[in-house]
Amino acid sequence: MEFSELIEKRYSVRGYKPDPVEDDKLQQVLEAARLAPTAANRQRLQLIVIRTEGREDELRRIYHEPWFTQPPLVIAACRYPMDPARETKDYTDVDVGIVVDHLILRATELGLGTCWIGAFDPAAAREILGLPDEVEPVVFTTLGYPDADPRTKARKPLSDLVRYERW
Ligand SMILES: Cc1cc2nc3c(=O)[nH]c(=O)nc-3n(C[C@H](O)[C@H](O)[C@H](O)COP(=O)(O)O)c2cc1C
């Protein structure tokens, strides 16, 4: 699939079939995440692959929407803290965003659906995923076969987003 088609095709999938995600597809999705660039190549993050089957009730404490536990997999992207002795600006959230975007675009290419989820309950995520104190959950995505139609992309026009040469 052409990249231009891929970015048109990706949408937030909020309905999933229960069909399993093939393990080789999961590995390809994770490999795309691994290859993503990060500041100073630090890769200061962890992805947690969570199987939803049988864990629906506790996972819905993390994010309440029923479609959150419809797909067979949910992935949590977590970050380690920055090292203030060696860095002046913390890019780790940016890094996590790039990593998850790689993951999501590869998933789209493989026919899988995803949805960025930032409005989750961090305390519930911490407890249920057993996160160490210094590790912070940043974003989740669902991962499974879509069972929801795409909506038309509502976006600001470029003229509202881009300036040339100076402010
Ligand atoms: C960082 C981030 C957090 C998001 N959090 C949520 C969320 O908690 N729940 C949700 O349903 N969608 C969430 N979304 C999806 C956005 O609402 C969606 O990407 C946007 O409306 C554009 O729609 P599209 O993804 O279908 O193109 C999030 C997206 C991003 C990038």
The ligand as a Gaussian input file, in Angstrom:
#p B3LYP/6-31G(d) Opt

LIG

0 1
 C       -2.838000      11.222000      21.819000
 C       -4.234000      10.807000      21.421000
 C       -5.143000      10.450000      22.393000
 C       -6.432000      10.013000      22.032000
 N       -7.277000       9.560000      23.016000
 C       -8.482000       9.063000      22.655000
 C       -9.325000       8.503000      23.655000
 O       -9.029000       8.479000      24.831000
 N      -10.518000       7.964000      23.235000
 C      -10.893000       7.972000      21.913000
 O      -11.968000       7.437000      21.610000
 N      -10.095000       8.501000      20.954000
 C       -8.906000       9.037000      21.288000
 N       -8.068000       9.538000      20.324000
 C       -8.482000       9.496000      18.913000
 C       -8.822000      10.877000      18.347000
 O      -10.060000      11.310000      18.842000
 C       -8.842000      10.747000      16.817000
 O       -7.558000      10.380000      16.366000
 C       -9.252000      12.063000      16.119000
 O      -10.573000      12.400000      16.453000
 C       -9.136000      11.935000      14.603000
 O       -9.924000      10.849000      14.138000
 P       -9.266000       9.649000      13.326000
 O       -8.226000       9.004000      14.216000
 O      -10.415000       8.705000      13.037000
 O       -8.666000      10.196000      12.079000
 C       -6.817000      10.008000      20.666000
 C       -5.886000      10.405000      19.686000
 C       -4.619000      10.785000      20.046000
 C       -3.632000      11.154000      18.959000

